[in-house]
Each structure stands twice: as C-alpha cells, then as structure tokens.
Amino acid sequence: MKANWLDRAIGVVSPAAQLQRMRHRAAIDVMARAYDAAQPSRRREGRRPPNTGANAETWSSLRVLRGASREAVRNSGYAAKAVRTLATKLVGTGITPRADTKNEKLDKEINDAFEIWRKECDAAGTHDYYGLQRLAARSFFEGGEALTRKRMRFRRDGLYVPLELQMLEPDHLDETKNEIMANGRIVQGIETSNGRERRVAYWLFPDHPGERVGLIRGGGLEPKSVPADEVAHFYDKLRIGQQRGVPWLTSVLIALEDLGDYRVSEQMRKKLEACFVGAVIGEGDGNDGQLGPRAVDATGQLVETVSPGMLFRATGAKQVQFHQPTTNPDYPGYIKSELRGVAAGACMTYELLTADLSDVNYSSYRAGLNDFHAMIDQLQWLDFIPMWCEPTWRWFIDAAYLAGRISQRHYGVAWEPPKFVSPDPLKDFLADLGEVRAGFQAPQQAIARRGYNWRELLAQHIEWKKAVGDAGLVFDIDPSKVTKTGAANNVQDAPPGDRAMTLARAALDMLEAEGDPDAATLRALIEQRG
C-alpha cells in the first residue's frame, strides 16, 4: 500500500506513527474484501444462518423429516420413482460376497455355507440376504437410515447357521435420548465412550413407536441398550461427527409438495372449465315475478350445481353461446423445470426420474449416467459395503465357525456389486476389449464390472469345452477353433483346397480388429472368390 501525502508528512515527524496508520488502513482493506455472502446487505436482510453442529441440526427434525419423506413416497409418483430407482441402482439383485481367504478349500467351505444361510437369514422369514439388502437400501433412501440387528439362535431352531438378521426402521433408535454419563455420552440414542467417537451401544425401542394397528399399540416401552457390535447402522455421513442420517429427499420435499399443489390447482381449473359447455341466452329478462333471473336445464329444473358437460338455459333466451376452454402454455415448461430441480436434489438425472427421453441424445444420456453411476459406486464402496455388508459378513463367519460349518474363522471376502446396465453394450464391450488387450485392465476386472465371478466363469468355460470336445462338436463361439468369419482357426484343420481361403479370412479378422483400411479391399476379394 502506498503512503499518501498525509502519511509522508506524519512520517517526517514520527515514522512509527506513519507505519501504524498504514497498517490500520491495510486491515480495513482486508475487511472490505471479505466474502459478499458474509456481509450485511438489503438483499440478505432477515437471513441468519446458524453455525450449529451436525447433531444439533437433526435431533429435533428427524421424526418430522422421516414422516414427510414417507408421505411424499406414498403420494408422489416422482418421489416413489426416485426411491425405487435409487435402491435398484444401489443393490440391484444383490451385492454378492465371495470368500477370499487365499485358501481354495476354505473358500469353498465358506461359500457353500453362505449359500445355505442366505436363504434362511431373515428373522421375518420373507426374504433372503439380497432381499434384506434391498430393504436396507429403501429404508436408507426413504428414512435416512437402516438398522440391522444381529440375532443369534439356538441349534434347536433348525437353522444351518444359528444366526438371523432383524431389519429395523430408524424409528426404533430413540433420537430423544441425549445425556452425559460418567464414562461417555448418549447422542440421539447412540452411546459413545469418553474421549472417543467409537460407538458402544444403541438405545433401541423393542417395538416401533409409531405402530398403530387395531388393538396393537407400539412405543409404550422404554428403549434398551444394545451393544454396538450387534447393530449394523447404515447412513450417509455428510458432516464430521454426524451420528444420524436424514432422508435422501430432504432438500426437495417442499419442492415436491409445491409441485403437487400446482398440478392439483391446474387440474381443478380444467375440471371447473369442463363444467361450462355453454349457455342459451338472448332477449327476455328471465323474471317470473318471484325468483328473478334464473338458469334452468333442459328439463326446466333450476340449476344450482354444475357438472361436466352441462348446458345452461336462461329463461327467455334465443341464442346459444359456447364456452371456450383456456390453455396454459407455460404448464409443460414449468413442470419440466421443477422436475429437473427435484432430480438434481435427489442426485439423479431427470431422465431416470421421469423416464422422459425426449430431449436427450446418446452422448448426453450417457454422460448423465456416468456421473450418476459414479455417485452410486461411491455410495456402494464407501458407505453400504463397510457399514452394512461387512458387519453382517463378520456375524455370519463367527456364527458359522461356532456352529462347526467352517473349519476356520477368516473374514476375507470380495464383494461383487451388480453391473450397471449400459445404454450401448457393444461400445462398452469394444472399449473393455481394447483395454484388456492393451493391458490397461485385467480380464478379471472386466468380468467383475459385469457382475460375474471370474473363477466361476472360468470353471463354466472348462466344463463347456470338455463336454463339447467329448461330443466331437465345434461351435463358432470357440475362438480357438473358429474365426470370427466362421473359418477354421487352425489351418491344418481345414481341407487342402480351403487353406488359402482360411488364411485370407484369418488375415481379414486381424485387419478388421485393428481398423486397417485394407480390410475392405481384402473382404471384397474374398467375397469375389466365394
């Protein structure tokens, strides 16, 4: 900062005073350059954003937010579509675990035991392990959280592995229980130890506090402490220290309500217009001496209510005048604009929310899907797998080992999420093929991206090739026997007269795979020779 004439004059008498003046002016300039959003102004009048902690923001709002979210899912087709689509993308038909202990025999033991247990693991007896994943995903998107409780059973219960999973809605976790204890604290029903954020226990209601069915009443009992290692708590941790999750659609609940109100208002306006088809009017005062002017229907009855398609007749009338219904040209654009905002708040594309593909091409649709799939991929690997899949897998391993179903307690596991459906499978296949051939990814990675297990796929290939070889058959799907154009891959397997043509077809396959422009010339020569 440059000194002005007054600063220089003061500096002649007192250099220290000049320096102090310049420092103060520099500090004022820094304050003036602060964030506009932090400065008081007429535009920001009345806005006082609080600097509350993550748990202070949610403890008094969770119950209301869950109720509003569930009401939106029940009554708004867009909210219902959003929750169903998000849950489908997150777990699909199931995130599959495969034992990965580096011991082939132990892997087989664990996988065989899991295949039996997964069909009987539901404490309610209605779903298998993958169905429970779907319930957890729906509870997460609709209510903000999903709770799963470990339930050990006795051998007499007849289970192959004496373990069941009990699914609980987040209402079972008492968010009103907040207190300081000698050895820790309880925040929104979650108990932690002193000096650490690690969880010790969950305070759960035995029954759903909002259950009201006939004579059945829930919520009359006090919450009970359940050890934290017996509960899998899946939620989206958005802030450091946040203990509870909020519904996925929280930021767009008001927008969904307003959109619903607008649609109802527009429909009501059209219904009212439909009630007035026209009126018969003309000369005559319509007086009968007592009732005054009036309108009657075709039977002469006085009109007091209206219904769609009604035609009015004014007494003494000689002319028919039809009503012209109005249109709202802004309605489609407004609805689409609002739905785009809802889709953005739900972290999904407008096309997935509405199934409206009228304004997209392949490139834009694919770009939107790529961004959405990246978000789901992050949610799978950073939240759902470590917070729900891993705990339930450890419970299964412990129970299976104690029951003698596996010979060793080992938690090694590889998770295989379902593949994302591609809008153009051929292009994705060619891209993966190029990356595998170039060494940018291993074949196992490409196989896993499609939701398959490479070991099982390899075993099926071996079984198929052995069965086909034993039968003496050759199929054109076997690249070791037949080229892409149908010729024998091994020249020695071809008849002597066809060897030259076989070599030509093999060369054609190579040229086409490499995109060589000479491939077209060679193909024309081959077709000419027949």
C-alpha positions in Angstrom: 0.0 0.0 0.0 1.4 3.4 -1.0 1.6 6.3 1.5 -0.4 9.4 0.7 0.8 12.9 1.3 -0.6 13.0 4.8 1.3 9.8 5.7 4.5 11.2 4.3 4.1 14.4 6.3 3.5 12.5 9.5 6.4 10.3 8.7 8.8 13.3 8.7 7.9 13.9 12.4 7.2 10.3 13.5 8.0 7.3 11.3 6.3 5.0 13.8 3.0 6.8 13.6 3.2 6.7 9.8 3.7 2.9 9.9 0.8 2.4 12.3 -1.6 4.4 10.1 -0.6 2.4 7.0 -1.2 -0.9 9.0 -4.7 0.1 10.1 -5.6 1.1 6.5 -4.4 -2.2 5.2 -6.5 -4.1 7.8 -9.6 -2.1 6.7 -8.9 -3.0 3.1 -8.8 -6.7 4.0 -12.1 -6.5 5.8 -13.7 -4.8 2.8 -12.5 -7.7 0.6 -14.4 -10.3 2.7 -17.0 -12.7 1.3 -20.1 -10.9 0.0 -22.3 -13.6 1.5 -21.0 -12.7 4.9 -21.7 -9.0 4.6 -25.0 -7.5 5.8 -27.0 -6.1 2.9 -30.5 -5.4 1.9 -30.6 -8.5 -0.2 -29.6 -10.7 2.8 -31.9 -9.0 5.3 -33.6 -11.4 7.6 -31.2 -14.3 6.8 -29.4 -15.6 9.9 -27.7 -18.9 9.0 -26.9 -20.8 12.3 -23.5 -22.3 12.9 -24.9 -25.4 14.7 -23.3 -28.7 14.9 -24.3 -31.7 12.8 -26.3 -33.4 15.5 -28.0 -30.2 16.8 -29.4 -29.7 13.3 -31.0 -33.1 13.2 -32.1 -34.1 16.7 -35.3 -32.1 16.7 -36.1 -32.7 13.0 -35.6 -36.3 12.2 -39.0 -37.5 13.1 -40.7 -34.8 11.1 -38.4 -35.3 8.1 -39.0 -39.1 8.1 -42.7 -38.5 8.2 -42.6 -36.0 5.4 -40.4 -38.2 3.2 -42.6 -41.3 3.7 -45.7 -39.2 2.9 -44.0 -38.0 -0.3 -43.2 -41.6 -1.3 -46.8 -42.6 -0.6 -48.5 -39.8 -2.5 -46.0 -38.5 -5.1 -45.2 -40.7 -8.1 -41.9 -38.9 -8.6 -40.8 -39.5 -5.0 -41.8 -43.1 -5.3 -39.9 -43.5 -8.6 -36.8 -41.8 -7.2 -36.6 -44.1 -4.1 -37.2 -47.2 -6.1 -34.7 -46.3 -8.8 -32.0 -45.3 -6.3 -32.5 -48.5 -4.3 -32.4 -50.6 -7.5 -29.1 -48.9 -8.6 -27.5 -49.3 -5.2 -28.0 -53.0 -4.7 -29.7 -54.3 -7.8 -30.3 -58.0 -7.3 -27.7 -58.1 -4.6 -24.1 -57.2 -3.8 -22.6 -60.7 -3.7 -19.9 -61.8 -1.2 -17.2 -64.3 -2.3 -14.9 -65.7 0.4 -11.3 -64.6 -0.4 -9.0 -66.3 2.1 -6.4 -67.4 -0.4 -7.2 -71.0 0.6 -9.3 -72.7 -2.1 -10.7 -75.4 0.2 -11.7 -72.8 2.9 -13.2 -70.5 0.3 -15.5 -73.4 -0.9 -16.5 -74.2 2.7 -17.5 -70.6 3.4 -19.3 -70.0 0.1 -21.2 -73.3 0.4 -22.3 -72.4 4.0 -23.3 -68.9 2.9 -25.4 -70.2 0.0 -27.5 -72.1 2.5 -27.6 -69.4 5.2 -28.5 -66.6 2.9 -31.9 -68.2 2.2 -32.8 -68.5 5.8 -31.1 -65.4 7.4 -34.2 -63.2 7.5 -35.7 -63.1 11.1 -39.1 -62.3 9.5 -38.7 -65.4 7.1 -39.8 -63.5 4.0 -36.5 -62.5 2.2 -33.1 -63.9 1.6 -29.8 -62.0 2.2 -30.1 -60.0 -1.0 -33.8 -59.1 -0.3 -32.6 -57.7 3.0 -30.1 -55.5 1.2 -33.0 -54.1 -0.8 -35.0 -53.4 2.3 -31.9 -51.7 3.9 -31.5 -49.6 0.7 -35.1 -48.5 0.6 -35.1 -47.6 4.3 -31.9 -45.6 3.7 -33.3 -43.5 0.9 -36.7 -43.1 2.3 -36.0 -42.7 6.0 -32.3 -41.7 6.0 -31.0 -44.8 7.8 -31.2 -48.6 8.0 -30.7 -50.6 11.2 -30.0 -54.3 11.2 -29.7 -56.3 14.4 -27.8 -59.5 15.0 -30.0 -62.2 16.4 -28.2 -65.4 17.5 -30.4 -68.5 17.6 -30.2 -71.9 19.2 -29.4 -75.1 17.5 -32.9 -76.4 18.2 -34.3 -73.6 15.9 -33.2 -75.8 13.0 -31.0 -73.2 11.2 -27.9 -74.3 9.3 -26.1 -71.3 10.7 -27.7 -70.2 14.0 -27.9 -66.5 13.0 -30.7 -64.3 11.8 -30.8 -60.6 10.7 -33.6 -58.4 12.1 -34.4 -55.3 10.0 -35.4 -52.2 12.0 -36.6 -48.9 10.8 -34.7 -45.8 12.1 -37.7 -45.0 14.4 -36.5 -47.8 16.7 -33.4 -45.7 17.6 -34.5 -43.1 20.2 -33.2 -39.7 19.0 -34.7 -38.0 22.1 -32.2 -39.9 24.4 -29.4 -37.4 25.0 -27.4 -37.4 28.2 -23.9 -37.2 29.7 -22.7 -40.2 31.6 -19.7 -40.9 33.8 -17.9 -43.0 31.1 -19.3 -41.4 28.0 -22.4 -39.8 26.4 -25.5 -40.6 24.5 -26.4 -38.5 21.5 -29.7 -39.2 19.7 -29.8 -42.7 21.1 -26.2 -43.6 20.2 -23.8 -44.2 23.1 -20.1 -43.4 22.8 -17.2 -43.8 25.2 -15.3 -40.9 26.8 -12.7 -39.2 24.6 -13.7 -41.3 21.5 -16.3 -41.2 18.9 -16.4 -45.0 18.6 -19.8 -46.4 19.4 -20.5 -48.5 22.4 -24.3 -49.2 22.3 -27.6 -48.3 20.6 -30.7 -47.4 22.6 -33.5 -49.2 20.7 -37.2 -49.4 21.3 -38.4 -53.1 21.3 -41.4 -52.1 19.2 -41.9 -49.4 16.5 -43.0 -46.3 18.4 -45.5 -45.3 15.7 -47.2 -48.7 15.2 -51.0 -48.5 15.4 -52.9 -51.5 14.0 -56.2 -52.4 15.6 -55.5 -53.2 19.3 -51.8 -53.3 18.7 -50.0 -50.3 20.2 -46.3 -49.7 19.9 -44.0 -47.2 21.6 -45.1 -47.9 25.2 -41.8 -49.4 26.3 -38.5 -47.7 27.2 -35.5 -48.0 24.9 -33.0 -50.7 25.8 -29.2 -50.6 25.4 -27.9 -53.0 22.6 -24.2 -53.5 22.2 -22.9 -51.7 19.1 -21.2 -54.8 17.7 -24.7 -56.3 17.4 -26.1 -53.5 15.2 -25.3 -52.5 11.6 -26.1 -48.8 11.1 -26.2 -47.7 7.5 -26.5 -43.9 6.9 -24.8 -41.2 4.8 -22.4 -39.3 7.0 -22.3 -35.8 5.5 -20.6 -33.9 8.3 -17.8 -34.8 10.7 -19.3 -36.0 14.0 -22.8 -36.6 12.5 -24.5 -39.5 14.3 -27.7 -39.9 12.4 -28.8 -39.8 8.8 -31.5 -37.7 7.1 -33.9 -38.8 4.3 -32.3 -38.7 0.8 -35.1 -36.4 -0.5 -34.9 -33.9 2.4 -33.8 -31.0 0.2 -36.6 -31.4 -2.3 -39.6 -32.3 0.0 -41.0 -28.8 -0.2 -40.5 -28.6 -3.9 -42.4 -31.9 -4.3 -45.3 -30.5 -2.2 -45.4 -27.3 -4.2 -45.3 -29.2 -7.4 -48.2 -31.4 -6.3 -50.2 -28.4 -5.2 -49.6 -26.7 -8.6 -50.7 -29.8 -10.5 -53.9 -30.2 -8.4 -54.7 -26.5 -8.9 -54.2 -26.8 -12.6 -56.4 -29.9 -12.8 -59.1 -28.3 -10.7 -59.1 -25.3 -13.0 -59.6 -27.6 -16.0 -62.4 -29.5 -14.3 -64.2 -26.3 -13.5 -63.9 -25.2 -17.1 -65.2 -28.5 -18.2 -68.4 -27.9 -16.3 -69.4 -25.0 -18.5 -70.1 -26.1 -22.0 -72.3 -23.2 -22.9 -75.4 -21.2 -22.2 -78.6 -20.4 -24.1 -79.1 -16.6 -23.8 -81.0 -13.8 -25.6 -83.9 -11.4 -25.1 -86.1 -11.5 -22.1 -85.4 -10.5 -18.5 -85.9 -14.1 -17.2 -88.2 -12.9 -14.4 -91.1 -15.0 -13.2 -92.2 -12.4 -10.7 -90.8 -14.2 -7.7 -87.4 -15.8 -8.4 -86.0 -13.2 -10.6 -83.4 -14.0 -13.4 -82.5 -17.7 -13.4 -81.0 -20.5 -15.4 -82.7 -23.9 -16.0 -81.6 -27.1 -17.5 -83.2 -29.0 -20.4 -86.0 -30.3 -18.2 -86.8 -26.9 -16.8 -85.2 -27.5 -13.4 -83.4 -24.7 -11.7 -79.6 -25.0 -12.0 -78.0 -24.9 -8.6 -74.9 -27.1 -9.1 -72.7 -27.7 -12.1 -71.3 -30.9 -13.6 -69.0 -31.6 -16.6 -70.7 -31.1 -19.9 -73.7 -29.2 -18.6 -75.6 -26.8 -20.9 -77.5 -23.9 -19.3 -80.7 -22.3 -20.5 -81.6 -18.8 -19.5 -85.3 -18.1 -19.4 -86.4 -16.1 -22.4 -83.2 -17.0 -24.3 -82.9 -17.1 -28.1 -79.1 -17.7 -28.6 -76.6 -20.4 -27.8 -73.1 -19.3 -26.6 -70.4 -21.9 -26.1 -67.6 -21.7 -23.6 -64.0 -21.7 -24.9 -61.6 -23.6 -22.6 -58.4 -21.8 -21.9 -54.9 -23.3 -22.2 -51.8 -22.7 -20.1 -48.8 -22.7 -22.4 -46.3 -22.4 -19.5 -47.5 -25.6 -17.8 -45.2 -28.2 -19.6 -42.2 -26.0 -19.2 -42.8 -25.2 -15.6 -43.3 -28.9 -14.7 -40.2 -29.9 -16.5 -38.1 -27.1 -14.9 -39.3 -28.1 -11.4 -38.7 -31.8 -12.0 -35.1 -31.0 -13.1 -34.6 -29.3 -9.8 -36.1 -32.4 -8.0 -33.9 -34.7 -9.9 -30.8 -32.6 -9.0 -31.7 -32.7 -5.3 -32.2 -36.4 -5.5 -28.7 -36.8 -7.1 -30.1 -38.5 -10.2 -30.8 -37.5 -13.8 -34.0 -36.0 -15.0 -34.4 -38.9 -17.4 -34.1 -41.5 -14.6 -36.7 -39.7 -12.5 -39.3 -39.2 -15.2 -38.4 -41.7 -17.9 -38.7 -38.8 -20.4 -36.0 -39.2 -23.1 -37.4 -36.6 -25.5 -34.6 -34.0 -25.0 -31.5 -36.2 -25.0 -29.3 -38.0 -27.4 -27.0 -40.9 -26.8 -24.0 -38.8 -25.8 -25.9 -36.6 -23.3 -27.7 -39.5 -21.8 -24.5 -41.5 -21.4 -22.7 -38.5 -19.8 -25.5 -38.1 -17.3 -25.5 -41.8 -16.5 -21.7 -41.9 -16.0 -22.0 -39.1 -13.4 -24.9 -40.9 -11.6 -23.1 -44.3 -11.7 -20.0 -42.7 -10.1 -22.2 -41.4 -7.3 -23.8 -44.9 -6.8 -20.3 -46.5 -7.0 -19.1 -44.2 -4.2 -22.1 -44.9 -2.1 -21.6 -48.7 -2.5 -17.9 -48.8 -1.6 -17.7 -46.0 1.0 -21.0 -46.5 2.8 -23.1 -49.5 2.1 -20.4 -52.2 2.0 -18.4 -51.1 5.0 -21.5 -50.1 7.1 -23.9 -53.0 6.3 -22.3 -55.7 4.2 -19.0 -56.1 6.2 -20.7 -56.3 9.7 -23.3 -58.9 8.5 -20.5 -60.9 6.9 -18.5 -61.0 10.1 -21.6 -62.1 12.0 -22.1 -64.9 9.6 -18.4 -66.1 9.8 -18.5 -66.1 13.6 -21.8 -68.0 13.7 -20.7 -70.5 11.0 -17.4 -71.2 12.8 -19.1 -71.7 16.2 -21.6 -74.0 14.6 -18.9 -76.1 13.0 -19.9 -75.3 9.5 -16.5 -73.9 8.5 -13.1 -75.1 9.8 -11.5 -71.7 10.3 -12.6 -68.2 11.2 -11.4 -66.0 8.4 -13.1 -62.7 7.3 -11.5 -62.4 3.9 -14.2 -61.5 1.3 -14.5 -59.9 -2.1 -17.7 -58.0 -2.8 -19.3 -58.0 -6.3 -21.8 -55.2 -6.9 -24.3 -55.8 -9.7 -23.3 -54.4 -13.1 -24.7 -51.2 -14.4 -26.9 -51.7 -17.4 -25.3 -49.9 -20.4 -27.2 -47.9 -22.9 -24.9 -49.3 -25.6 -23.4 -52.7 -24.6 -21.5 -53.1 -27.9 -19.5 -49.9 -27.4 -18.7 -50.8 -23.8 -17.6 -54.3 -24.9 -15.3 -52.9 -27.5 -13.8 -50.4 -25.0 -13.2 -53.1 -22.4 -11.7 -55.4 -25.1 -9.3 -52.7 -26.1 -8.2 -52.0 -22.5 -7.7 -55.7 -21.8 -5.7 -56.2 -25.0 -3.6 -53.2 -24.2 -3.0 -54.3 -20.6 -4.8 -51.3 -19.0 -7.0 -53.7 -17.0 -7.0 -57.4 -16.2 -9.7 -59.7 -17.6 -10.8 -60.3 -14.0 -11.7 -56.6 -13.7 -13.7 -56.5 -16.9 -15.5 -59.7 -15.8 -16.3 -58.2 -12.3 -17.6 -55.0 -13.8 -20.3 -57.1 -15.5 -21.4 -58.6 -12.2 -19.7 -62.0 -12.7 -17.2 -64.0 -10.7 -14.2 -64.8 -12.9 -13.5 -68.1 -11.1 -17.0 -69.4 -11.7 -16.9 -68.2 -15.3 -13.6 -70.0 -15.9 -15.0 -73.2 -14.3 -18.0 -73.0 -16.6 -15.8 -72.5 -19.7 -13.7 -75.5 -18.7 -16.9 -77.6 -18.2 -18.4 -76.5 -21.5 -15.2 -77.1 -23.6 -14.8 -80.6 -22.1 -18.4 -81.5 -22.8 -18.2 -80.1 -26.4 -14.8 -81.8 -27.0 -16.1 -85.2 -25.7 -19.0 -84.9 -28.1 -16.8 -84.1 -31.0 -18.6 -80.8 -31.8 -17.2 -77.5 -33.0 -19.1 -74.2 -32.4 -18.3 -70.9 -33.9 -18.3 -69.3 -30.5 -15.0 -71.1 -29.7 -12.2 -68.7 -30.9 -9.6 -71.5 -30.5 -11.4 -73.5 -33.3 -13.3 -71.0 -35.4 -12.5 -67.4 -36.5 -15.0 -64.5 -36.4 -15.9 -65.1 -40.0 -16.6 -68.8 -39.5 -13.4 -70.3 -40.9 -11.3 -72.9 -39.1 -8.8 -71.1 -36.8 -6.2 -73.8 -37.3 -5.2 -74.0 -41.0 -4.3 -77.7 -40.6 -7.9 -78.5 -39.6 -9.2 -77.1 -42.9 -9.4 -79.2 -46.2 -6.4 -78.6 -48.5 -8.4 -76.7 -51.1 -9.7 -74.3 -48.4 -6.4 -73.5 -46.7 -5.7 -70.4 -48.8 -9.2 -69.0 -48.1 -8.8 -69.9 -44.5 -5.6 -67.9 -44.2 -7.3 -65.0 -46.1 -10.2 -65.0 -43.6 -7.8 -65.1 -40.7 -5.9 -62.1 -42.1 -9.2 -60.3 -42.6 -10.1 -60.8 -38.9 -6.8 -59.3 -37.9 -7.2 -56.3 -40.2 -10.7 -55.6 -39.1 -9.8 -55.9 -35.4 -7.0 -53.3 -35.9 -9.2 -51.0 -38.0 -6.9 -51.3 -41.1 -8.4 -49.6 -44.2 -7.1 -52.5 -46.3 -9.7 -54.8 -44.7 -12.4 -53.6 -47.1 -10.3 -54.5 -50.1 -9.5 -57.9 -48.7 -13.1 -58.6 -47.9 -14.1 -57.7 -51.5 -11.6 -60.2 -52.9 -12.7 -62.9 -50.5 -16.4 -62.4 -51.5 -15.4 -62.4 -55.2 -13.7 -65.8 -54.8 -16.7 -67.1 -53.0 
